[in-house]
Amino acid sequence: MRTQKEIFALILDFAKRTDSIRAVTLEGSRANPNIKQDKFCDYDISFFLNAKNLESFKNDEEWLKIFGNILMLQKPEAMELYLPDLREGWFSFLVLFDDGVRIDLSLIPLEDIEWYKDNERLMRVLLDKDNQLPINEPSDSAFFIKPLTKQSFLDCCNEFYWRYVCIHKDILRGELLLANAHLAMMREGLLILLSWRVALRQNNFAFSLGKEYKFLPHFLEPKERKTLYKCYKLGDLKQARKTLKTMEKFFAKNARELIKVHFKDLHTLPYAKVAKQYVRILKHKIV
């Protein structure tokens, strides 16, 4: 696998020789000073060029071979089945090379450079021919833990117990796939709640737990970590019921800890009692 130095050299050599490319930036994990770098990190690269030249790059894939032997290529903005993530007018090539390197290369119109500067904090400038981009330290502040407020806590509990009811309906109907989808939504509430607890333990909300909370387990006690992993066990309706019970119990325990310290006026865990009452009604109707 080629090194970062080699990949950057290839990209910058091409950009310097190509007059229509006016700037090059690096985003994502390789731009993040708070992430431990390893050989599996992708290269998130952006080329800035005018709209006319962007079209020619978009319609001709041959130039991508300069960066190596391509195994597989994805063009999200050209797909019919899946909606693109990028801003309208932007285009990307996600490329897998035969030495294990992956480059996600975005083509951005120069007209959007101001929007980019206002919205992209986690980036490094690799090349700026016209001095249009700021020389700032990369920041992952956009991914910091969400602030804990009473309303956000209530919203979290509301959504969690709303999904709790939905999953019981799914299980009673024998609809495992839908139950698992709702369990994933419910788990998101648990992860948000746990992120608040971690931030309060650290006395700091100004840090990121990574994509899909991947660093969260590092901040949990061994017993908590084990319980969290149990919330991902799926497979059949029996397991779905067990996972639902584990997740609700874990959520309630952590939510009550927050209430005890930060929201004493709430007295009880919001929505839990009425959600369980509704589930009893559903089960009674089945009988």
C-alpha positions as CSV (number, residue, x, y, z in Angstrom):
1,M,0.0,0.0,0.0
2,R,1.3,3.4,-1.0
3,T,2.1,5.9,1.8
4,Q,0.3,9.2,2.4
5,K,3.4,11.0,1.2
6,E,3.2,9.2,-2.1
7,I,-0.5,9.8,-2.6
8,F,-0.2,13.5,-1.8
9,A,2.7,13.7,-4.3
10,L,0.6,12.2,-7.0
11,I,-2.4,14.4,-6.3
12,L,-0.5,17.6,-6.1
13,D,1.7,16.9,-9.1
14,F,-1.5,16.3,-11.2
15,A,-3.2,19.4,-9.8
16,K,-0.2,21.7,-10.3
17,R,0.1,20.5,-14.0
18,T,-3.6,21.0,-14.6
19,D,-4.4,24.7,-14.9
20,S,-8.1,24.3,-14.5
21,I,-7.7,22.9,-11.0
22,R,-7.3,26.1,-8.8
23,A,-7.2,24.5,-5.4
24,V,-7.0,21.2,-3.6
25,T,-8.2,20.4,-0.1
26,L,-8.1,17.4,2.3
27,E,-11.1,16.5,4.4
28,G,-12.2,13.7,6.7
29,S,-10.2,11.6,9.1
30,R,-6.8,12.4,7.5
31,A,-7.4,16.1,8.1
32,N,-8.4,15.5,11.7
33,P,-5.6,16.1,14.2
34,N,-7.6,14.3,16.9
35,I,-7.9,11.0,15.0
36,K,-5.1,8.4,15.2
37,Q,-4.1,7.8,11.6
38,D,-3.7,4.3,10.2
39,K,-3.3,2.8,6.8
40,F,-7.0,2.2,6.5
41,C,-7.9,5.9,6.5
42,D,-9.4,7.0,3.1
43,Y,-8.2,10.1,1.3
44,D,-11.0,12.6,1.1
45,I,-9.8,15.1,-1.6
46,S,-11.5,18.0,-3.2
47,F,-10.6,19.8,-6.5
48,F,-11.9,23.3,-7.1
49,L,-12.4,24.3,-10.7
50,N,-14.9,26.3,-12.9
51,A,-18.2,24.7,-13.9
52,K,-17.2,24.2,-17.6
53,N,-14.0,22.3,-16.7
54,L,-15.9,20.3,-14.0
55,E,-18.1,18.9,-16.7
56,S,-15.2,17.6,-18.8
57,F,-13.6,15.9,-15.7
58,K,-17.0,14.4,-14.8
59,N,-17.6,12.9,-18.3
60,D,-14.1,11.4,-18.6
61,E,-12.8,8.9,-16.1
62,E,-9.5,8.2,-17.8
63,W,-7.7,10.8,-15.8
64,L,-8.4,8.9,-12.6
65,K,-5.9,6.2,-13.8
66,I,-3.1,8.6,-13.0
67,F,-3.6,7.8,-9.3
68,G,-3.3,4.0,-9.8
69,N,-4.8,0.8,-11.0
70,I,-8.6,1.0,-10.4
71,L,-10.4,-2.0,-9.0
72,M,-13.8,-0.4,-8.4
73,L,-15.4,3.0,-9.0
74,Q,-18.5,4.6,-7.6
75,K,-20.1,7.9,-8.8
76,P,-22.9,8.7,-6.2
77,E,-24.1,11.8,-8.1
78,A,-24.7,9.7,-11.3
79,M,-26.7,7.0,-9.5
80,E,-30.4,6.5,-10.1
81,L,-31.3,4.3,-7.1
82,Y,-29.5,6.3,-4.3
83,L,-29.7,10.0,-3.7
84,P,-26.4,11.9,-3.6
85,D,-25.1,13.5,-0.4
86,L,-23.2,16.4,-2.1
87,R,-24.4,19.9,-2.8
88,E,-26.1,20.4,-6.2
89,G,-23.5,21.0,-9.0
90,W,-20.8,19.0,-7.1
91,F,-19.6,15.6,-8.3
92,S,-17.6,12.8,-6.8
93,F,-15.6,9.7,-7.7
94,L,-15.1,7.1,-4.9
95,V,-12.2,5.0,-6.1
96,L,-10.7,1.7,-4.8
97,F,-7.1,1.0,-6.1
98,D,-5.4,-2.4,-6.3
99,D,-2.9,-1.6,-3.5
100,G,-5.7,-1.0,-0.9
101,V,-5.8,2.8,-1.2
102,R,-9.1,4.5,-1.4
103,I,-9.5,8.1,-2.7
104,D,-12.9,9.9,-2.5
105,L,-12.4,12.7,-4.9
106,S,-14.9,15.6,-5.1
107,L,-15.1,18.1,-7.9
108,I,-16.4,21.5,-6.6
109,P,-17.3,24.5,-8.7
110,L,-15.2,27.6,-7.9
111,E,-18.5,29.5,-7.5
112,D,-19.2,27.5,-4.3
113,I,-15.9,28.3,-2.7
114,E,-17.4,30.8,-0.2
115,W,-20.1,28.2,0.8
116,Y,-17.3,25.7,1.3
117,K,-15.3,28.0,3.5
118,D,-18.4,28.8,5.6
119,N,-19.4,25.1,6.1
120,E,-16.3,23.0,6.0
121,R,-14.1,23.3,9.1
122,L,-12.5,19.9,9.1
123,M,-10.1,20.5,6.2
124,R,-6.5,21.2,5.2
125,V,-5.5,23.2,2.2
126,L,-3.0,21.3,0.1
127,L,-2.9,23.7,-2.8
128,D,-4.3,27.2,-3.4
129,K,-3.2,28.8,-6.6
130,D,-5.2,31.9,-6.1
131,N,-5.1,32.3,-2.3
132,Q,-8.8,31.9,-2.0
133,L,-8.9,29.5,1.0
134,P,-8.2,30.3,4.7
135,I,-5.1,28.9,6.3
136,N,-6.8,27.6,9.5
137,E,-6.2,24.6,11.7
138,P,-8.6,21.8,10.9
139,S,-11.4,21.6,13.4
140,D,-13.9,18.8,14.1
141,S,-16.1,21.1,16.1
142,A,-19.1,20.3,13.8
143,F,-19.1,16.8,15.2
144,F,-18.8,17.7,18.9
145,I,-21.3,16.1,21.4
146,K,-24.7,17.8,21.2
147,P,-25.3,20.1,24.1
148,L,-27.5,18.8,26.9
149,T,-30.5,20.9,27.6
150,K,-33.8,20.0,29.3
151,Q,-35.7,20.1,26.0
152,S,-33.1,18.0,24.1
153,F,-33.3,15.4,27.0
154,L,-37.1,15.4,26.7
155,D,-36.9,15.0,22.9
156,C,-34.5,12.1,23.3
157,C,-36.8,10.3,25.8
158,N,-39.9,11.0,23.6
159,E,-38.3,9.6,20.5
160,F,-36.9,6.6,22.4
161,Y,-40.2,5.5,23.9
162,W,-42.1,6.3,20.7
163,R,-39.9,3.7,18.9
164,Y,-40.3,1.4,21.9
165,V,-44.0,1.2,21.2
166,C,-43.4,0.8,17.5
167,I,-41.2,-2.2,18.0
168,H,-43.7,-3.9,20.2
169,K,-46.2,-3.6,17.4
170,D,-43.7,-5.1,15.0
171,I,-42.9,-8.0,17.3
172,L,-46.6,-8.7,17.9
173,R,-47.1,-8.8,14.1
174,G,-44.1,-11.0,13.6
175,E,-42.4,-8.4,11.4
176,L,-38.7,-8.9,12.2
177,L,-37.2,-6.7,9.6
178,L,-39.3,-3.7,10.6
179,A,-38.6,-4.4,14.3
180,N,-34.9,-4.4,13.6
181,A,-35.2,-1.1,11.7
182,H,-37.0,0.5,14.7
183,L,-34.5,-0.9,17.1
184,A,-31.7,0.9,15.2
185,M,-33.7,4.2,15.5
186,M,-34.2,3.5,19.2
187,R,-30.5,2.8,19.6
188,E,-29.7,6.2,18.2
189,G,-31.5,7.7,21.2
190,L,-29.5,5.5,23.6
191,L,-26.2,6.6,21.9
192,I,-27.1,10.3,22.3
193,L,-28.0,9.7,26.0
194,L,-24.7,7.9,26.6
195,S,-22.7,10.6,24.8
196,W,-24.2,13.2,27.3
197,R,-23.2,11.0,30.2
198,V,-19.7,10.7,28.9
199,A,-19.4,14.4,28.3
200,L,-20.5,15.1,31.8
201,R,-18.1,12.6,33.3
202,Q,-15.3,14.3,31.3
203,N,-16.7,17.8,32.2
204,N,-16.3,18.6,28.5
205,F,-18.7,18.6,25.5
206,A,-16.1,20.0,23.1
207,F,-14.9,16.7,21.6
208,S,-16.2,14.1,19.1
209,L,-17.0,10.5,19.6
210,G,-16.3,9.8,16.0
211,K,-18.4,8.5,13.1
212,E,-21.4,6.5,14.4
213,Y,-20.1,7.0,17.9
214,K,-17.2,4.6,17.2
215,F,-15.1,5.9,20.1
216,L,-17.9,5.8,22.7
217,P,-17.0,2.4,24.0
218,H,-13.6,3.7,25.1
219,F,-15.3,6.0,27.5
220,L,-17.6,3.5,29.1
221,E,-17.0,1.2,32.1
222,P,-16.5,-2.5,31.1
223,K,-19.9,-3.5,32.3
224,E,-21.5,-0.6,30.4
225,R,-19.6,-1.5,27.2
226,K,-20.8,-5.1,27.5
227,T,-24.4,-4.0,27.9
228,L,-24.2,-1.6,24.9
229,Y,-22.9,-4.4,22.7
230,K,-25.9,-6.5,23.7
231,C,-28.1,-3.8,22.3
232,Y,-26.8,-4.8,18.8
233,K,-27.8,-8.4,19.0
234,L,-30.5,-9.3,16.4
235,G,-31.5,-12.4,14.5
236,D,-35.0,-13.6,15.4
237,L,-38.1,-12.3,17.2
238,K,-37.0,-13.9,20.5
239,Q,-33.6,-12.0,20.3
240,A,-35.4,-8.8,19.2
241,R,-37.5,-9.0,22.4
242,K,-34.4,-9.6,24.5
243,T,-32.5,-6.7,22.9
244,L,-35.5,-4.4,23.3
245,K,-35.7,-5.2,27.0
246,T,-31.9,-4.7,27.5
247,M,-31.9,-1.4,25.6
248,E,-34.9,0.0,27.5
249,K,-33.4,-1.0,30.9
250,F,-30.0,0.5,30.0
251,F,-31.6,3.7,28.7
252,A,-33.8,4.1,31.7
253,K,-30.9,3.6,34.1
254,N,-28.8,6.3,32.4
255,A,-31.7,8.7,31.9
256,R,-32.6,8.5,35.6
257,E,-29.0,9.3,36.5
258,L,-29.2,12.5,34.5
259,I,-32.6,13.4,36.1
260,K,-31.1,12.9,39.5
261,V,-28.3,15.4,39.0
262,H,-29.5,17.8,36.2
263,F,-33.3,17.7,36.0
264,K,-34.6,17.2,39.5
265,D,-37.9,18.9,38.7
266,L,-38.8,16.0,36.4
267,H,-39.2,13.5,39.3
268,T,-39.9,10.5,37.0
269,L,-38.5,9.3,33.6
270,P,-40.6,11.0,30.9
271,Y,-42.8,8.9,28.6
272,A,-41.7,5.5,30.0
273,K,-44.8,4.8,32.1
274,V,-47.3,5.8,29.4
275,A,-45.4,3.9,26.7
276,K,-45.5,0.7,28.8
277,Q,-49.1,1.3,29.5
278,Y,-49.8,1.5,25.8
279,V,-47.9,-1.7,25.2
280,R,-50.0,-3.5,27.8
281,I,-53.1,-2.4,26.0
282,L,-51.7,-3.8,22.7
283,K,-50.9,-7.1,24.3
284,H,-54.4,-7.3,25.9
285,K,-56.0,-6.8,22.5
286,I,-54.0,-9.6,21.0
287,V,-55.2,-11.9,23.8
